[in-house]
Amino acid sequence: MNPRYELAICAVISLLAGCASNKITTINNLNADGASLKQGRYINRYPGNKTYPYSCEENCYPPTDDIHCESDMEQCQYRGKNPKLTTHSGYQIHWLGHASFEIKTPSGKRFLFDPVFDEFDWPVNWAFQMANGFERQSPKSKVQNLSDVNAVLYSHLHYDHFNKHDIALIGNKPKYLVPLNFAKHFDRNHYTIHEMDWFTTHLVAQTKVHFVPAHHFNSRIWVPFLYNDDNQALWGGWVLEENGKTLFFAGDTGYSNHFKDIQRQYGDIDVCLLPIASYFHQEYEAWYRYVHTRPEDAIAAANDLNCKVTIPWDYGNASWQMGDHSSHSALFRLLHTLKIIETDSQFYIMNEGERLFL
């Protein structure tokens, strides 16, 4: 075809769908510890019934002077005393809210975990507003100089962790590291995307980025009741490793033996970012806990990983409350169970928007 005609056709198509393509690389794990498929859908590393090391059954949310709230466990700020940290990892943590983090490595590289800056993508934002008037509050802290971010890492496709509108804001300069079969959900705009299997590694400058298992599931409903790519894309967490220091972001996950597997693979973890919420539901409480960590499960996970410092997340004023009593009920429960369950990990409590230099 004449190059002029080809360019003209591309210009016309670009007005409709865009001619830009993405550069996609797939990193498979050919060993036995990679992810498994069952009838074309990914499955958890440890499926089936589970037992839990500890369960709080009553009086799990006692009042505390460490958390100041405008109403009953709602619109709160943590004002308690955090431990004097003994870990010197070189990582800088900026908690944006819910599951979104900005991380600066010891060498100064910038990573984003599950960045969702504003309202969720359509149709979820529309459905919530129509159904019950729900509207997610925007995180109070913003990321500066998005174009200077080195890599963006996603744990799974759920709308509170993966927002296509925010990808457009971030742009195509950073690398995007995602689970297997994930890249098809990106718009086409010259993005550099690396799809990764469990226990595979990609190097970003001098930072080793490892993709690791989580006990969860995946779905991305485009049109309710008409399309749901249930578990056709993988899910997981991330381990950053630089100068022998490690930082672990769990993603959404329930408690299972995958935490012990991660510790065996990478050793004791210096900094762990662990979820503690979205576990309570009167009708489906067992299922919610199966794929989300209660506060007591997060403590057990920190023990399995031998975390030196643990930073909990998933609660907060800008969180997406699907399986919680309130915005901060999980934090109340965590402070209570930390008095009961033994752990050598130093739990450091942050408020949304705060920064921590480790």
Backbone hydrogen bonds, N-H to C=O, Kabsch-Sander energy under -0.5 kcal/mol:
donor,donor_aa,acceptor,acceptor_aa,energy
6,E,2,N,-2.3
7,L,3,P,-2.5
8,A,4,R,-2.2
9,I,5,Y,-2.8
10,C,6,E,-2.4
11,A,7,L,-2.2
12,V,8,A,-1.9
13,I,9,I,-2.8
14,S,10,C,-2.6
15,L,11,A,-0.9
15,L,12,V,-0.6
16,L,12,V,-0.7
16,L,13,I,-1.2
17,A,13,I,-3.6
18,G,13,I,-1.5
23,K,191,Y,-2.4
24,I,22,N,-0.8
25,T,193,I,-2.6
27,I,195,E,-3.3
28,N,26,T,-0.7
30,L,28,N,-0.7
34,G,31,N,-1.3
36,S,43,I,-0.6
38,K,41,R,-3.2
41,R,38,K,-1.1
42,Y,231,N,-3.1
43,I,36,S,-1.9
57,E,55,S,-0.5
67,I,64,T,-0.9
68,H,77,Q,-2.7
69,C,67,I,-0.5
70,E,74,E,-1.3
70,E,75,Q,-1.6
71,S,74,E,-1.6
73,M,71,S,-0.8
74,E,71,S,-1.3
77,Q,68,H,-2.1
79,R,66,D,-3.6
79,R,77,Q,-0.5
80,G,66,D,-0.8
82,N,80,G,-0.6
85,L,83,P,-0.9
89,S,87,T,-0.5
89,S,358,L,-2.4
92,Q,104,K,-2.4
93,I,356,L,-3.1
94,H,102,E,-2.2
95,W,93,I,-0.5
95,W,354,E,-2.0
96,L,94,H,-0.7
96,L,100,S,-2.2
97,G,100,S,-1.0
98,H,315,Y,-0.6
100,S,97,G,-2.5
101,F,113,F,-1.6
102,E,94,H,-2.6
103,I,111,F,-3.0
104,K,92,Q,-2.3
105,T,103,I,-0.5
105,T,109,K,-2.7
108,G,105,T,-2.1
111,F,103,I,-3.1
112,L,151,A,-1.9
113,F,101,F,-2.6
114,D,112,L,-0.5
114,D,153,L,-2.7
116,V,114,D,-0.5
124,V,121,D,-0.8
125,N,121,D,-1.4
127,A,123,P,-2.9
128,F,124,V,-2.5
129,Q,125,N,-1.9
130,M,126,W,-2.3
131,A,127,A,-2.4
132,N,128,F,-2.4
133,G,128,F,-0.7
133,G,129,Q,-0.8
134,F,128,F,-1.2
141,S,96,L,-0.5
144,Q,142,K,-0.5
148,D,145,N,-2.0
149,V,146,L,-1.7
150,N,110,R,-1.9
151,A,110,R,-1.6
152,V,175,K,-2.7
153,L,112,L,-3.3
154,Y,177,L,-2.0
161,H,158,H,-2.6
162,F,158,H,-1.6
163,N,115,P,-0.5
167,I,163,N,-1.3
168,A,164,K,-1.7
169,L,165,H,-1.2
170,I,166,D,-2.3
171,G,167,I,-2.7
175,K,150,N,-2.2
176,Y,192,T,-2.5
177,L,152,V,-2.8
177,L,175,K,-0.5
178,V,176,Y,-0.5
178,V,194,H,-2.6
180,L,196,M,-1.1
182,F,179,P,-1.0
185,H,182,F,-2.0
186,F,183,A,-2.1
189,N,187,D,-0.8
190,H,21,S,-0.6
192,T,174,P,-0.6
193,I,23,K,-3.1
193,I,191,Y,-0.7
194,H,176,Y,-3.0
195,E,25,T,-3.0
195,E,193,I,-0.6
196,M,178,V,-2.5
197,D,27,I,-1.8
199,F,211,F,-3.0
200,T,197,D,-0.9
200,T,211,F,-0.8
202,H,209,V,-2.3
204,V,202,H,-0.5
204,V,207,T,-2.8
205,A,203,L,-0.6
207,T,204,V,-2.5
208,K,206,Q,-0.6
208,K,241,E,-2.7
209,V,202,H,-2.5
209,V,207,T,-0.5
210,H,208,K,-0.6
210,H,239,V,-2.9
211,F,200,T,-2.2
212,V,237,G,-2.5
216,H,214,A,-0.9
222,W,220,R,-0.7
222,W,227,Y,-0.7
226,L,223,V,-2.5
227,Y,223,V,-2.0
229,D,220,R,-0.6
230,D,228,N,-1.6
231,N,218,N,-2.5
232,Q,229,D,-2.0
234,L,180,L,-2.3
236,G,155,S,-1.3
237,G,212,V,-2.5
238,W,249,F,-2.8
239,V,210,H,-2.5
240,L,247,L,-3.0
241,E,208,K,-2.2
242,E,245,K,-2.5
245,K,242,E,-2.3
247,L,240,L,-2.2
248,F,271,V,-3.1
249,F,238,W,-3.0
250,A,248,F,-0.5
250,A,273,L,-2.1
254,G,215,H,-2.6
255,Y,289,R,-0.5
259,F,256,S,-1.4
261,D,257,N,-1.7
262,I,258,H,-2.1
263,Q,259,F,-1.9
264,R,260,K,-2.3
265,Q,261,D,-1.8
266,Y,262,I,-2.4
267,G,263,Q,-2.3
269,I,305,L,-1.6
271,V,246,T,-1.6
272,C,309,V,-2.8
273,L,248,F,-3.4
274,L,272,C,-0.7
274,L,311,I,-1.5
276,I,313,W,-2.1
279,Y,323,G,-1.1
280,F,323,G,-3.4
281,H,279,Y,-0.5
285,E,281,H,-0.7
288,Y,284,Y,-2.5
289,R,285,E,-2.3
290,Y,286,A,-1.5
291,V,287,W,-1.1
291,V,288,Y,-0.7
292,H,288,Y,-0.8
293,T,253,T,-0.7
294,R,292,H,-0.6
298,A,294,R,-2.2
299,I,295,P,-1.7
300,A,296,E,-1.8
301,A,297,D,-2.4
302,A,298,A,-2.5
303,N,299,I,-1.9
304,D,300,A,-2.2
305,L,301,A,-2.4
306,N,302,A,-0.7
307,C,302,A,-2.3
308,K,269,I,-2.3
309,V,270,D,-1.5
310,T,346,Q,-2.5
311,I,272,C,-3.4
313,W,274,L,-1.8
314,D,98,H,-1.0
314,D,315,Y,-0.5
316,G,327,S,-2.9
319,S,316,G,-1.4
321,Q,319,S,-0.8
322,M,320,W,-1.3
328,H,73,M,-2.0
332,F,328,H,-2.0
333,R,329,S,-2.4
334,L,330,A,-2.3
335,L,331,L,-2.4
336,H,332,F,-1.7
337,T,333,R,-2.7
338,L,334,L,-2.2
339,K,336,H,-1.1
340,I,337,T,-1.3
341,I,337,T,-3.0
346,Q,308,K,-2.2
347,F,345,S,-0.8
348,Y,310,T,-2.6
348,Y,346,Q,-0.6
349,I,347,F,-0.5
353,G,95,W,-3.1
354,E,351,N,-2.1
356,L,93,I,-2.7
358,L,91,Y,-2.8
358,L,356,L,-0.6
